Amino acid sequence: MASGKGLIIVDFGTGNGSNEASVAVTGLTTISATSVCEAWVMATNSTVDHTASDHRYFPVFAAVTCGAPTAGVGFTIYARSTQKLTGKWNVNYVWAD
């Protein structure tokens, strides 16, 4: 059972874009160093830069993974793409003890 959940934006930037981006998920005062974390992109998400349809196809060319949690703080979500991406993407996450 998840201990917490949320939605955060990962930003690949502007211009020529990037193959990698990351975002720190902070303020998780109840997360422990032994918690497990998971991140994913939902097809129903959208941002000012990308539609729900764009989010639907995100997993075809990109993936998100979670770094190790820091107790009382949070963790980092890493995104990596085979293509250079630009703009902001919504990423869902959960963690559990």
C-alpha positions as CSV (number, residue, x, y, z in Angstrom):
1,M,0.0,0.0,0.0
2,A,1.4,3.4,-1.0
3,S,2.4,5.7,1.9
4,G,2.2,8.8,-0.3
5,K,1.7,9.9,-3.9
6,G,2.0,13.0,-6.0
7,L,2.5,14.7,-9.3
8,I,5.5,16.7,-10.3
9,I,6.9,18.3,-13.5
10,V,10.1,17.2,-15.1
11,D,11.5,19.9,-17.5
12,F,13.7,19.0,-20.5
13,G,14.2,22.7,-21.2
14,T,13.9,24.8,-24.3
15,G,15.8,25.3,-27.5
16,N,17.4,22.1,-28.9
17,G,16.1,20.0,-26.0
18,S,17.9,17.3,-24.0
19,N,18.0,13.5,-23.7
20,E,18.0,13.8,-19.9
21,A,16.2,15.7,-17.1
22,S,15.6,15.2,-13.4
23,V,13.5,16.7,-10.7
24,A,13.9,16.6,-6.9
25,V,10.7,15.5,-5.0
26,T,11.0,17.1,-1.6
27,G,8.9,17.8,1.4
28,L,8.2,14.2,2.1
29,T,8.6,14.2,5.8
30,T,7.3,10.7,6.3
31,I,9.5,9.0,3.7
32,S,12.3,6.7,5.1
33,A,15.6,5.6,3.7
34,T,14.2,2.1,3.1
35,S,11.1,3.3,1.3
36,V,10.5,2.2,-2.3
37,C,9.6,4.8,-5.0
38,E,8.0,4.5,-8.4
39,A,7.4,7.1,-11.1
40,W,5.4,6.9,-14.4
41,V,3.7,9.2,-17.0
42,M,-0.1,8.8,-17.3
43,A,-1.9,9.3,-20.7
44,T,-4.4,11.7,-19.0
45,N,-1.7,14.2,-17.9
46,S,-1.1,17.4,-19.8
47,T,1.1,20.5,-19.3
48,V,1.3,23.9,-20.9
49,D,3.9,22.3,-23.3
50,H,2.4,18.9,-24.0
51,T,-1.0,17.5,-24.5
52,A,-2.5,14.3,-23.0
53,S,-1.8,12.6,-26.4
54,D,1.9,13.6,-26.1
55,H,2.0,12.1,-22.6
56,R,0.3,8.9,-23.9
57,Y,3.3,8.3,-26.2
58,F,6.0,9.4,-23.8
59,P,6.9,5.8,-22.7
60,V,7.6,4.9,-26.4
61,F,10.7,7.0,-26.4
62,A,11.5,7.8,-22.8
63,A,11.5,6.4,-19.3
64,V,11.5,7.6,-15.7
65,T,13.3,6.1,-12.7
66,C,13.6,7.0,-9.1
67,G,16.8,7.5,-7.1
68,A,17.3,6.3,-3.6
69,P,15.1,8.1,-1.0
70,T,16.5,10.4,1.7
71,A,14.7,10.0,5.0
72,G,12.4,12.9,5.8
73,V,13.3,14.6,2.6
74,G,12.3,12.8,-0.6
75,F,14.0,11.4,-3.7
76,T,15.0,12.4,-7.3
77,I,13.1,11.3,-10.5
78,Y,15.3,10.9,-13.5
79,A,14.0,11.0,-17.1
80,R,15.9,9.8,-20.1
81,S,14.9,9.8,-23.7
82,T,16.2,8.3,-26.9
83,Q,15.1,11.6,-28.6
84,K,15.9,15.2,-27.6
85,L,12.8,16.4,-25.8
86,T,11.8,19.9,-24.8
87,G,9.4,21.4,-22.3
88,K,7.5,20.2,-19.2
89,W,6.0,16.8,-18.6
90,N,3.9,15.6,-15.7
91,V,5.2,12.6,-13.8
92,N,3.2,10.7,-11.2
93,Y,4.9,9.1,-8.3
94,V,4.3,6.9,-5.2
95,W,6.3,5.7,-2.3
96,A,5.8,3.0,0.3
97,D,7.6,1.6,3.3
